[in-house]
Amino acid sequence: MGYAMPLQISRGIHTRLYARAFIVAGSKDNRRRFVYVVSDACMESQLVTLRVLARLQVEYGGLYNADNVVLSGTHTHASPAGFLQYVLYSITSLGFVQQSFDALVDGISEAVRFAHEDLAPADVSWASGELQGANINRSPTAYLANPADERAKYAWDVDKDMDILRIKHPATTAAATGVRLATGPANMLGAVAGDNAAGTQDGSLVGQKTTEDDGRGLISWFPVHCTSMNNTNPFVSGDNKGAAAGILEKEWQIRATVDQKRSHTKHEADMGAGSTRHQPGDIVQWSRCRQWLSQLSAWLIGGLKGNPASRLEDRLSLHDQTSADATSGAGVRQGFTAAFAQSSVGDTSPNVLGAYCLDTGEPCVMSSSTCGGRNELCHGRGPAWPDDTASTAIIGQ
């Protein structure tokens, strides 16, 4: 989608695409609500927004409407095209693609529906800081055209601030948010909602807690283009922000499962079973978690060299879904929803090694981003160049 290249046709899936929905409601007036959706898409479209709002109107009356629903895209350049209603954007996709459009509308609508059903009291907190090494300015010469006194106000030639909104179970009831996570249709976009428990293959729930520190989700805003997968990539991908969300959600799920197993172990020890007996199991469990995370990182870094059409859930033994669930589109619950939304993306690039010519390997002409007068040959290099899947994982991490 993002590269506007007619010959860049999908041949499989690198990472699955999701919509992650958050609903915030006032503690005194529960009908005062705000819906924020982050989708693994290049952008949202007016037509998608109108169709989603129409569905919400049918289901909830005027509770969710154009005044309190915001749909956003992560700006991944490796998501399917053809869902925008404007001719210019449909030229390179050779027209409107109903499948792409329906997947977005279905996934976003289901995400909001699950979040609505999971509305519960929560505490929210805010953090902000500077993140180095994850973006550069892709047009540094253009930035230098800004007045010197303006440039002097900033330490960098690109925004490096990351903002995080954290959502957790409340110490005191002050606000309410709906955050749920589930797999959705097996086509281009899965619906995401959430729960305060980790899911298992049989659909049961584990790791359910109501402690003050129990997290439910977060939204992170950081400015970086989702272009770690370049325009030679043939696989559908959430790119670096999709990788960040997947890594964090799986890690949180594993920790919740381990905490629950530790809690069971302590309970048995308190009942006289003896703590020494259970210590090896804890060690083995932590070892398995580290191994699982290592496998996940290896999968993201290794890409799909052996099987371009394979899916993450087919390569690893996950605890939150089965292949049947993913194929049928049935929602499966998971305990933590992490949305990595887009920020002041502008000229930010994840290709931190700079831009080089494909034919010569020499740096591109900086003032024009060209190689021999052609911009098609000028490609950015990520931190693990020439492996774009590895760069995707590194920027995501």
VENURRA-V438067 format. One record per run of one state. SS is the DSSP state (H for helix, E for strand, - for the rest). FROM is the first residue (numbers start at 1). TO is the last residue. Records with the same first field share a line. If there is no record, write none. Layout:
# VENURRA-V438067
SS=FROM-TO  FROM-TO
This chain:
# VENURRA-V438067
-=1-11  14-16  27-32  40-45  61-68  74-75  77-86  91-97  118-119  131-135  138-139  144-147  152-160  169-174  180-180  182-188  193-197  200-204  207-214  223-225  227-234  237-238  274-275  303-311  316-322  329-333  335-336  343-347  350-353  358-362  364-364  366-369  372-373  382-387  397-397
E=12-13  17-26  33-39  69-73  76-76  120-130  136-137  161-168  175-179  181-181  189-192  198-199  205-206  215-222  226-226  235-236  334-334  337-342  348-349  354-357  363-363  365-365  370-371  374-374  378-381
H=46-60  87-90  98-117  140-143  148-151  239-273  276-302  312-315  323-328  375-377  388-396
